[in-house]
Amino acid sequence: MPCSAEQSTLSRNAEDMGKKDGAIEVEGRVVEPLPNAMFRVELENGHKVLAHISGKMRQHYIRILPEDRVVVELSPYDLSRGRIVYRYK
């Protein structure tokens, strides 16, 4: 019989593995690439944020170009910065 810690890790879902608690996910469009893998992203509501690529996207060499539609994960503490977690095809 698995202990409670082992059981909680087994019940986790692959979809929830990369998500942070309290993070806000918003769709947007890449406006311009910046140095150091940073991007200026215009969100659906018109706000512009500074975003970097998530580690898994960088690991799998997913290219992000201007005009790409992306999902940005924003921290509730600083809504002007975010992390790009998905690029639409």
Order of alpha helices (4+ residues) and beta strands (2+ residues): alpha-beta-beta-beta-alpha-beta-beta
